[in-house]
Amino acid sequence: MSKWVLFFVIFFSSSAFASEKPKIYVNKAVDHAAIQQTYQGMIDHLSQNGFIAGETFYLQTDSSQSNAQKARMIFDRFLLDNPDVIVTIGTLPTKIAVDKVRNEHSQVIVSSVTDPASIENISNSARPNLKIAGVSNFIPAQPQLEVIRSFYPNANKIGVVYNPEEPNSKFSISDTKYSAQPMGLEIIEYKISSIRDLPETAEALFKQVDAVFINNDNTAMSGFSILARRSQETKIPIFVSDIDAVSSGALAGIGPDQYEIGQQTASIILKALRGEDIRSIPTQTPDSYKIVVNEKVRHSLSVMIPNRYAHAVHLVNN
């Protein structure tokens, strides 16, 4: 056998072996602490089960930065490579993935989608052949508003900052207003389109409300430091559904462990890679919720932990 023949045998054998590695491509809605925790939980769980990025599978990761046009461009690029699994973290890239993914090869696994019914509606819609499954991070607004009322019994006006272009936020604000009505709470809405709107919004917001509630809005969370700084100046507390943000200046939050959501997501990815039809997997919801309180913020606001939560809270001291 000549050296050229040997070269081509080795080259094509190596290429064939390399092509057997599955491709997992990830599109995140935006980059902030909660989504990064989800992503890390997913990567760690895959690694613990023998799937190591760069070694046993190809990994590409990008972020839509809360921009629908950018999300579409990312999926256009992804789909040129015909990946085995497309992972979407957040509602925006999930909705666009459903529109973009038309081939039978790629499977869509979604994570941290606020409206759990949306996944099932997709599966039961005119796209029955789309292979999709996933994990929701949804927690109803009612128990979150109850936390606010427990800390501040006299609070009546609750300010909510959100980007109406985010599908998850449309769902969340509707749920929040519905839950607030029987509790006698007035929801004061402040709409933003980007982080650039937050300084002016924060200036007006904290003058009109008794507390601020950020419920699963990626734009607000990306600029959370602006809100936290204004909260510190005015002594108006912020409550969040993203418990990873509590250490960044919120008083308290009730929500799922995003790292665990990432692990749940990875479990579905493993099933997909092993040949299971993921369409038979029901939408998963968080295994548990946590109530987290920032002790430093609590002391600065001179507020007590309500008795009903005294034995349940997790404390941070940032």
Secondary structure, DSSP 8 states (H G I E B T S, - for coil): --HHHHHHHHHHHHHHHHHTS-EEEEEES--SHHHHHHHHHHHHHHHHTT--BTTTBEEEEEE-TT-HHHHHHHHHHHHHT--SEEEEESHHHHHHHHHH--SSS-EEEEEEES-HHHHHHHHTTT-TTS-EEEEE----HHHHHHHHHHH-TT--EEEEEE-TTSHHHHHHHHHHHHHHGGGT-EEEEEE-SSGGGHHHHHHHHTTT-SEEEE-S-HHHHHTHHHHHHHHHHHT--EEES-GGGGGGT-SEEEEE-HHHHHHHHHHHHHHHHTT--GGGS--B--S-EEEEEEHHHHHHHT----GGGTTTEEEE--
